[in-house]
């Protein structure tokens, strides 16, 4: 796989920039499933949008555009359509941050089908209770709509995933922290035996040099 891109940014108003970007990606798969069409493809993304940082309290970006995904094998279904990516971070007080993110893009599936159109919505809240102790709450919802993925009964594969995580961590300094994390995943699927509920309990740490 190789990728390239170019972007332009121009000040529009105080704290607000207008942006324009182009991304190109070539994906190749050296190992293909026997009897299946090649997944090698070209992917083009053109975005126009804004990014902003206002009064050190609100920052974010908005990118709207068109994606064109073309497979080298004509047996695969190509995609041309709307794509977006947006994120907002609001810091009402210095020790608390709320974030909202959303995106939609056509991507290669791990298995089954030609491509999946993935739409993601996430909400996060990070809060420092004392100088080094903080909590992080994240809720995400992912919609995966597959193209060219049918089961033996002719049902097209569609899946939704609700992800919730809660983290409590102590940050010794900018490079070292330790914490506990709970994650719950609730996945529904139009295919039998592909849905699940999962709970994860983790102790994690971070060490950077």
C-alpha positions in Angstrom: 0.0 0.0 0.0 1.2 3.5 -0.7 -0.5 6.9 -0.1 0.0 10.5 -1.0 -1.9 13.7 -0.4 -1.8 17.5 -0.5 -3.7 20.1 1.5 -4.2 23.9 1.5 -5.2 26.1 4.4 -6.2 29.8 4.3 -7.2 32.1 7.1 -10.9 33.0 6.8 -11.8 34.7 10.0 -10.0 35.1 13.3 -9.3 31.6 14.6 -11.0 30.0 11.6 -9.2 28.6 8.5 -10.7 27.3 5.2 -9.2 24.0 4.1 -9.0 22.0 0.9 -7.3 18.6 0.7 -6.8 15.7 -1.7 -5.8 12.1 -0.7 -4.7 9.3 -3.0 -4.2 5.7 -1.9 -3.2 2.6 -3.8 -3.9 -0.7 -2.0 -2.5 -4.1 -3.1 -3.1 -7.5 -1.6 -0.2 -9.9 -2.4 -2.2 -12.8 -1.1 -5.8 -13.3 -2.4 -8.4 -15.9 -1.5 -8.4 -18.5 -4.3 -11.3 -18.0 -6.7 -12.1 -14.5 -5.4 -11.8 -11.3 -7.4 -8.8 -9.1 -6.6 -9.2 -6.5 -3.9 -6.5 -4.2 -5.3 -7.9 -0.7 -5.6 -7.3 3.0 -6.0 -8.9 5.4 -3.6 -9.4 9.1 -4.1 -10.7 11.6 -1.5 -11.4 15.3 -2.0 -12.4 17.4 1.0 -13.3 21.0 1.6 -13.9 22.4 5.0 -13.0 24.4 8.0 -10.8 24.2 11.1 -11.0 26.5 14.1 -9.6 27.3 17.5 -11.6 30.0 19.3 -10.6 31.6 22.6 -8.7 28.5 23.6 -12.0 26.9 24.6 -13.4 25.4 21.4 -11.4 23.8 18.6 -12.4 21.5 15.8 -12.6 20.7 12.1 -15.2 19.9 9.5 -14.3 18.1 6.2 -17.0 17.4 3.5 -16.2 15.8 0.2 -16.4 13.0 -2.3 -14.7 9.6 -2.2 -14.0 7.6 -5.4 -12.9 4.0 -4.7 -12.1 1.9 -7.8 -11.2 -1.8 -7.9 -8.8 -3.1 -10.5 -11.0 -6.2 -11.0 -14.3 -5.3 -12.7 -16.1 -8.1 -10.7 -15.8 -5.8 -7.6 -18.4 -3.0 -7.1 -16.8 0.4 -7.1 -17.9 3.3 -4.8 -18.4 7.0 -5.5 -20.2 9.0 -2.9 -20.3 11.5 -0.1 -17.7 11.3 2.7 -17.2 13.4 5.8 -15.0 13.8 8.9 -15.7 16.2 11.8 -14.5 16.7 15.3 -15.2 19.3 18.1 -13.3 19.7 21.4 -14.8 22.0 24.0 -13.0 22.9 27.2 -15.5 24.8 29.4 -13.0 24.8 32.3 -9.3 24.0 32.2 -9.6 20.6 33.8 -12.5 19.2 31.8 -12.9 18.5 28.0 -15.8 17.3 26.0 -15.3 15.9 22.5 -17.6 15.0 19.6 -16.4 13.2 16.5 -18.1 11.7 13.4 -17.0 10.3 10.0 -18.2 8.4 7.0 -16.0 6.6 4.5 -15.9 3.5 2.3 -13.2 1.1 3.3 -12.0 -2.5 2.7 -13.6 -5.1 4.9 -11.5 -7.5 6.9 -13.4 -10.3 5.2 -16.6 -10.7 3.0 -17.8 -8.3 0.3 -16.3 -5.6 -1.9 -16.3 -2.6 0.5 -18.2 -1.5 3.6 -19.5 2.0 4.2 -18.6 2.9 7.7 -20.3 5.7 9.7 -18.9 6.5 13.2 -20.2 8.7 16.0 -18.3 9.2 19.2 -18.7 11.3 22.4 -16.0 11.7 25.0 -15.5 13.4 28.3 -12.2 13.8 30.1 -12.1 15.3 33.6 -9.2 15.9 36.0 -10.5 15.4 39.6 -7.2 16.5 41.1 -3.9 17.5 39.6 -2.9 14.1 38.3 -6.0 11.9 38.6 -8.5 11.9 35.7 -11.4 9.9 34.3 -12.3 9.3 30.6 -15.7 8.3 29.4 -16.2 7.4 25.8 -19.3 6.3 23.9 -19.2 5.3 20.3 -21.6 4.0 17.7 -20.5 2.4 14.4 -22.7 1.5 11.5 -21.1 -0.9 8.9 -23.0 -1.5 5.7 -21.4 -4.1 3.4 -21.6 -4.3 -0.4 -21.3 -7.7 -2.0 -21.5 -9.7 1.2 -24.4 -12.2 1.3 -24.8 -15.2 3.4 -26.2 -18.6 2.2 -29.8 -17.2 2.6 -29.0 -14.2 0.5 -29.0 -11.8 3.4 -26.7 -8.7 3.0 -24.3 -8.2 5.9 -25.1 -5.1 8.0 -23.8 -4.5 11.5 -24.0 -2.0 14.3 -21.6 -1.7 17.2 -22.2 0.3 20.5 -19.0 0.7 22.4 -18.8 2.2 25.9 -15.6 2.7 27.9 -14.7 4.2 31.3 -11.1 4.8 32.4 -9.6 6.1 35.6 -5.9 6.9 35.5 -3.1 8.6 37.4 -0.7 10.6 35.4 2.7 10.9 37.1 4.0 13.2 34.4 3.5 13.8 30.6 5.3 10.5 29.8 4.1 8.1 32.6 0.6 7.0 33.7 -1.2 4.0 35.0 -4.9 3.3 35.0 -7.8 0.9 35.0 -10.2 0.5 32.0 -13.7 -1.0 31.5 -15.0 -1.5 28.0 -18.4 -2.9 26.9 -19.1 -3.8 23.3 -22.6 -4.6 22.0 -22.7 -5.7 18.4 -25.8 -6.6 16.3 -25.6 -8.2 12.8 -28.0 -9.2 10.1 -26.0 -12.5 9.9 -26.6 -15.2 12.4 -23.8 -15.8 15.0 -22.0 -12.6 14.2 -23.6 -10.6 17.1 -22.1 -10.5 20.5 -21.8 -8.8 23.9 -18.4 -8.3 25.4 -17.0 -6.9 28.7 -13.3 -6.1 29.1 -11.5 -5.2 32.3 -7.9 -3.9 31.9 -5.1 -2.5 33.8 -3.0 -0.4 31.4 0.0 1.9 31.6 1.8 4.3 29.4 5.6 4.9 29.3 7.0 7.2 26.6 10.5 8.3 26.0 
